Amino acid sequence: MTILLAPMEGLLDHSLRDVLTRVGGIDRCVSEFIRITDRLLPEHTFIRLMPELLTGSRTAAGVPVRAQLLGSEALCLADNAARLAALGAEGIDLNFGCPAKTVNRHRGGAVLLDEPELVGAIVAAVRRAVPAHVPVSAKMRLGNRDDNCMLDAARAIAEGGAGELVVHARTKAQGYRPPAFWDRIALIRAAVAIPVVANGEIWTVADALQARAESGGHALMLGRGAVADPGLAWAIRAHDAVDAATHVAPGRAALGWAELLPLLALYWARIATHTPPRHRAGRLKQWLNLLRRRHPQAQAAFHAVRLLNDPAQVARCLFGDASPAPGSQPSAPMRQINDGVSAAS
């Protein structure tokens, strides 16, 4: 079984990839998309956006990270892919799924699915531009406004030379509204001869099992579900009783709140190294907001910092220190909050 960690623009950056892959259970990550317009980006830009390039294209836990490119100019994408390959990228992923209006207005992401020939030309150009040992993959949605071009786009990606295809089981028009149409992925799997990975609306082990059953495949990409429950990949693997020799301890349960607290401190320390002070509180609140789906304690933590924007105040509230060390335990106020939630549950 393969479990991938999704790219999520504005949320799942290299700091959160670092933290989530330390939990375990993830086989590979994909970076946030790197927007390519009409020029070859300098090396320092790629390194800033994907600092794992400095560590063998791997997170601190050793999980490979594939660089994702987004754009519509095939030759320019190919040139940038070649530069990434020279920098040691584990692989190149191509974005044909982003639903953001700004991206789509500039002819990027899911709108390209209305042009299967262009999609195929992009994949083929990138495949030719990078060495044979560098994997090329793609991510798509079921379509743009509808799924009329779904199979044509998938075939174009496979025929262009991609070795793997991730399918988010909704169209761009459907956005992130439930449900995800995993059964449509089965049609794509039948139409192409490359591995197809199911993605979209996988929040629980039950969702994962249903996604696999309806898509007809075994590989999954987790996005918001893994951010809301960092132990989700472990829980899926534990359910499948994967042998410990592969990298999973038998019977490993989903991550508890006590195990998450040091990870929150680590994340806070990581974002402090590259995020302007005015944005740090917002990034932490983003994660806490999703954690509320799985952990009632996260609701209390979110409420405690909801109106705080000064990084020192946030750190003191959650960790009892304006500059907590990575892995710090919660502050006395947070322990009281956590104890209160536990007692009430």
C-alpha positions as CSV (number, residue, x, y, z in Angstrom):
1,M,0.0,0.0,0.0
2,T,1.2,3.5,-0.8
3,I,0.1,6.6,1.2
4,L,1.1,10.0,-0.1
5,L,0.9,13.4,1.6
6,A,-0.9,15.9,-0.6
7,P,0.3,19.4,-1.6
8,M,-1.9,22.0,-0.1
9,E,-1.2,25.6,-1.1
10,G,-1.0,28.0,1.9
11,L,-1.1,25.2,4.5
12,L,0.9,22.1,3.9
13,D,4.3,23.7,3.4
14,H,7.7,22.3,4.2
15,S,7.3,23.0,7.9
16,L,4.1,21.0,8.2
17,R,5.5,18.3,5.9
18,D,8.5,18.0,8.3
19,V,6.2,17.6,11.3
20,L,3.7,15.2,9.8
21,T,6.3,12.9,8.3
22,R,8.0,12.6,11.7
23,V,4.7,10.9,12.9
24,G,5.3,8.2,10.3
25,G,3.1,6.2,7.9
26,I,3.7,8.5,4.9
27,D,5.6,7.1,1.9
28,R,6.1,10.3,-0.1
29,C,5.1,14.0,-0.1
30,V,4.4,16.4,-2.9
31,S,5.4,20.1,-2.5
32,E,3.1,23.0,-2.8
33,F,2.8,24.0,-6.4
34,I,5.6,26.1,-7.9
35,R,4.0,28.5,-10.4
36,I,5.8,28.6,-13.7
37,T,4.9,31.4,-16.2
38,D,7.4,32.4,-18.8
39,R,10.9,32.1,-17.3
40,L,13.4,29.7,-15.8
41,L,13.4,30.2,-12.0
42,P,16.7,30.6,-10.3
43,E,18.0,27.9,-8.0
44,H,17.5,29.9,-4.9
45,T,13.8,30.2,-5.6
46,F,13.3,26.5,-5.8
47,I,15.3,26.0,-2.6
48,R,13.2,28.6,-0.8
49,L,10.0,27.0,-1.9
50,M,11.2,23.4,-1.3
51,P,14.2,23.5,1.1
52,E,14.2,19.7,1.2
53,L,16.3,20.0,-2.0
54,L,19.2,20.7,0.4
55,T,18.7,17.4,2.2
56,G,18.4,15.0,-0.7
57,S,14.8,15.9,-1.5
58,R,13.8,14.3,1.8
59,T,12.2,15.6,5.0
60,A,14.0,15.3,8.3
61,A,12.3,11.9,8.8
62,G,13.7,10.7,5.4
63,V,10.5,10.8,3.5
64,P,10.9,11.7,-0.2
65,V,9.4,15.0,-1.5
66,R,8.5,15.4,-5.1
67,A,8.5,18.9,-6.6
68,Q,5.2,20.0,-8.1
69,L,5.1,22.5,-11.0
70,L,2.0,24.4,-12.2
71,G,1.7,26.2,-15.5
72,S,0.6,26.0,-19.1
73,E,3.8,26.6,-21.2
74,A,5.2,23.2,-21.9
75,L,8.7,24.2,-22.9
76,C,9.1,26.5,-19.9
77,L,7.8,23.9,-17.6
78,A,10.3,21.4,-19.1
79,D,13.2,23.8,-18.6
80,N,12.2,24.3,-14.9
81,A,11.8,20.6,-14.4
82,A,15.3,20.0,-15.8
83,R,16.7,22.5,-13.3
84,L,14.8,20.8,-10.4
85,A,16.2,17.5,-11.5
86,A,19.7,18.9,-11.5
87,L,19.1,20.2,-8.0
88,G,18.3,16.6,-6.9
89,A,14.5,16.6,-6.8
90,E,13.2,13.1,-6.1
91,G,10.7,13.6,-8.9
92,I,8.5,16.1,-10.8
93,D,4.8,16.3,-10.3
94,L,2.5,18.3,-12.6
95,N,-0.6,20.1,-11.3
96,F,-3.7,19.8,-13.3
97,G,-6.1,20.0,-10.3
98,C,-5.8,23.3,-8.6
99,P,-9.3,24.9,-8.3
100,A,-8.1,28.4,-7.2
101,K,-9.7,31.2,-9.3
102,T,-6.5,33.2,-9.5
103,V,-4.6,30.2,-10.8
104,N,-7.4,29.2,-13.2
105,R,-7.7,32.8,-14.6
106,H,-4.0,32.6,-15.6
107,R,-4.5,29.2,-17.4
108,G,-3.2,26.9,-14.7
109,G,-4.5,24.0,-12.7
110,A,-7.9,22.3,-13.3
111,V,-8.9,24.5,-16.3
112,L,-6.3,22.7,-18.4
113,L,-8.3,19.6,-18.2
114,D,-10.5,21.1,-20.9
115,E,-7.5,20.8,-23.2
116,P,-6.3,17.2,-23.1
117,E,-3.9,17.8,-26.0
118,L,-2.1,20.5,-24.1
119,V,-2.0,18.4,-20.9
120,G,-0.4,15.6,-22.9
121,A,2.1,18.0,-24.5
122,I,3.1,19.3,-21.1
123,V,3.7,15.9,-19.6
124,A,5.6,14.7,-22.7
125,A,7.9,17.9,-22.7
126,V,8.7,17.4,-19.0
127,R,9.3,13.7,-19.4
128,R,11.8,14.4,-22.2
129,A,13.5,17.1,-20.2
130,V,14.5,15.1,-17.1
131,P,16.7,12.1,-16.8
132,A,15.0,8.7,-17.2
133,H,15.6,7.8,-13.5
134,V,13.6,10.9,-12.3
135,P,9.9,10.0,-12.0
136,V,7.3,12.2,-13.5
137,S,3.8,12.1,-12.1
138,A,0.6,14.3,-12.3
139,K,-2.4,15.2,-10.3
140,M,-5.8,16.0,-11.8
141,R,-9.4,16.5,-10.8
142,L,-12.3,14.8,-12.5
143,G,-12.6,17.8,-14.7
144,N,-13.1,21.6,-14.8
145,R,-16.8,22.4,-15.1
146,D,-17.8,18.8,-15.6
147,D,-16.1,15.4,-16.2
148,N,-16.6,15.2,-19.9
149,C,-12.9,15.3,-20.6
150,M,-11.9,13.1,-17.7
151,L,-10.8,10.1,-19.6
152,D,-9.2,12.0,-22.4
153,A,-7.1,14.0,-19.9
154,A,-6.1,10.9,-18.0
155,R,-5.1,9.1,-21.2
156,A,-3.1,12.2,-22.3
157,I,-1.2,12.2,-19.0
158,A,-0.4,8.5,-19.3
159,E,0.5,8.6,-23.0
160,G,2.7,11.7,-22.3
161,G,4.9,9.5,-20.1
162,A,3.8,10.1,-16.5
163,G,4.4,7.1,-14.3
164,E,1.7,7.8,-11.8
165,L,-1.6,9.7,-11.6
166,V,-3.3,11.1,-8.5
167,V,-7.0,11.8,-9.0
168,H,-8.9,14.2,-6.7
169,A,-12.4,12.8,-7.0
170,R,-14.2,16.1,-7.7
171,T,-14.4,18.6,-10.5
172,K,-13.0,22.1,-10.2
173,A,-16.7,23.3,-10.0
174,Q,-17.4,21.0,-7.1
175,G,-14.5,22.4,-5.2
176,Y,-14.1,20.8,-1.8
177,R,-17.8,20.1,-1.2
178,P,-18.7,16.6,-0.1
179,P,-19.0,14.0,-1.4
180,A,-16.0,12.9,-3.4
181,F,-16.9,10.6,-6.3
182,W,-14.3,7.9,-5.8
183,D,-16.2,5.5,-8.1
184,R,-15.2,7.8,-11.0
185,I,-11.6,7.0,-10.3
186,A,-12.3,3.4,-11.2
187,L,-13.1,4.5,-14.7
188,I,-9.8,6.3,-15.0
189,R,-8.0,3.2,-13.6
190,A,-9.6,1.1,-16.4
191,A,-8.6,3.6,-19.0
192,V,-4.8,4.0,-18.3
193,A,-2.0,1.5,-17.7
194,I,-0.2,3.5,-14.9
195,P,-0.8,3.5,-11.1
196,V,-3.7,5.6,-10.1
197,V,-4.0,7.1,-6.6
198,A,-7.3,8.1,-5.0
199,N,-7.6,11.5,-3.3
200,G,-10.3,13.7,-1.8
201,E,-12.5,13.6,1.3
202,I,-10.5,10.9,3.2
203,W,-10.9,12.0,6.8
204,T,-11.0,8.6,8.6
205,V,-10.0,4.9,8.2
206,A,-13.6,4.2,7.1
207,D,-13.3,6.8,4.4
208,A,-10.0,5.3,3.3
209,L,-11.5,1.8,3.0
210,Q,-14.5,3.1,1.1
211,A,-12.2,5.2,-1.2
212,R,-10.2,2.1,-2.0
213,A,-13.2,0.0,-2.5
214,E,-14.9,2.4,-4.9
215,S,-11.8,3.5,-6.8
216,G,-10.6,-0.1,-7.2
217,G,-7.1,0.7,-6.1
218,H,-5.0,0.5,-3.0
219,A,-3.0,3.7,-3.1
220,L,-4.2,6.9,-1.4
221,M,-3.2,10.5,-1.1
222,L,-4.2,12.2,2.2
223,G,-4.6,16.0,2.4
224,R,-6.8,17.7,5.0
225,G,-7.5,14.4,6.6
226,A,-3.9,14.0,7.6
227,V,-3.6,17.6,8.8
228,A,-6.7,17.1,11.0
229,D,-5.5,13.8,12.2
230,P,-1.7,13.4,11.9
231,G,-2.1,9.7,13.0
232,L,-4.5,8.9,10.1
233,A,-1.8,7.2,7.9
234,W,-0.7,5.1,10.9
235,A,-4.3,4.1,11.7
236,I,-4.9,3.0,8.1
237,R,-1.8,0.9,8.1
238,A,-2.7,-0.6,11.5
239,H,-6.1,-1.5,10.2
240,D,-4.4,-3.3,7.3
241,A,-2.0,-5.0,9.7
242,V,1.1,-4.1,7.8
243,D,4.1,-6.0,9.0
244,A,6.5,-4.1,11.3
245,A,9.4,-4.8,8.9
246,T,8.0,-2.2,6.4
247,H,8.1,0.7,8.9
248,V,5.0,0.4,10.9
249,A,4.6,-1.0,14.5
250,P,1.8,-3.5,14.6
251,G,-1.3,-2.2,16.2
252,R,-0.2,1.4,16.2
253,A,-3.3,3.5,17.1
254,A,-4.2,7.0,15.9
255,L,-2.2,9.8,17.4
256,G,-3.4,11.1,20.8
257,W,-3.6,14.7,21.8
258,A,-0.7,14.3,24.3
259,E,1.5,13.1,21.4
260,L,0.4,16.1,19.3
261,L,1.4,18.8,21.8
262,P,5.2,18.5,21.2
263,L,4.5,18.5,17.5
264,L,2.7,21.8,17.8
265,A,5.7,23.2,19.5
266,L,8.0,21.9,16.8
267,Y,5.8,23.3,14.1
268,W,5.8,26.7,15.8
269,A,9.6,26.6,16.0
270,R,9.8,25.6,12.3
271,I,7.5,28.4,11.0
272,A,9.4,31.0,13.1
273,T,12.5,30.4,10.8
274,H,10.8,31.5,7.6
275,T,7.4,33.1,8.3
276,P,7.1,36.8,8.9
277,P,5.9,37.5,12.5
278,R,2.6,38.9,11.4
279,H,1.6,35.6,9.7
280,R,2.9,33.1,12.3
281,A,-0.2,33.0,14.5
282,G,-2.4,32.6,11.5
283,R,-0.5,29.5,10.3
284,L,-0.8,27.9,13.7
285,K,-4.5,28.7,13.9
286,Q,-5.0,27.1,10.5
287,W,-3.7,23.8,11.8
288,L,-5.6,24.1,15.1
289,N,-8.7,24.8,13.1
290,L,-8.4,21.5,11.3
291,L,-7.3,19.6,14.4
292,R,-10.6,20.5,16.0
293,R,-12.3,17.9,13.7
294,R,-10.5,15.1,15.6
295,H,-9.4,16.5,18.9
296,P,-11.7,18.4,21.3
297,Q,-8.6,19.8,23.0
298,A,-7.7,21.6,19.8
299,Q,-11.0,23.5,20.1
300,A,-9.9,24.8,23.5
301,A,-6.5,25.6,22.2
302,F,-7.9,27.4,19.2
303,H,-10.3,29.4,21.4
304,A,-7.3,30.4,23.7
305,V,-5.4,31.9,20.9
306,R,-8.2,33.0,18.6
307,L,-7.8,36.7,19.2
308,L,-4.0,36.7,19.6
309,N,-1.8,37.7,16.7
310,D,1.5,38.6,18.5
311,P,3.8,35.6,18.2
312,A,5.2,36.0,21.7
313,Q,1.6,36.1,23.2
314,V,0.6,33.0,21.3
315,A,3.8,31.2,22.4
316,R,3.3,32.1,26.1
317,C,-0.3,31.0,26.0
318,L,0.3,27.6,24.4
319,F,3.8,26.8,25.6
320,G,4.5,29.2,28.6
321,D,7.5,30.6,26.8
322,A,7.8,33.4,24.2
323,S,10.4,31.3,22.4
324,P,9.7,27.6,23.1
325,A,12.2,24.9,22.1
326,P,11.0,22.4,19.5
327,G,9.0,19.6,21.2
328,S,8.2,21.8,24.3
329,Q,5.4,20.6,26.5
330,P,2.3,22.8,26.9
331,S,2.2,25.6,29.4
332,A,0.4,25.4,32.7
333,P,-2.7,27.2,31.3
334,M,-2.8,24.8,28.4
335,R,-2.4,21.8,30.7
336,Q,-5.4,23.0,32.7
337,I,-7.4,23.4,29.4
338,N,-6.4,19.9,28.3
339,D,-7.2,18.4,31.7
340,G,-10.5,20.1,31.7
341,V,-11.4,18.8,28.3
342,S,-10.3,15.3,29.3
343,A,-12.4,15.4,32.4
344,A,-15.5,16.5,30.6
345,S,-15.2,13.9,27.9
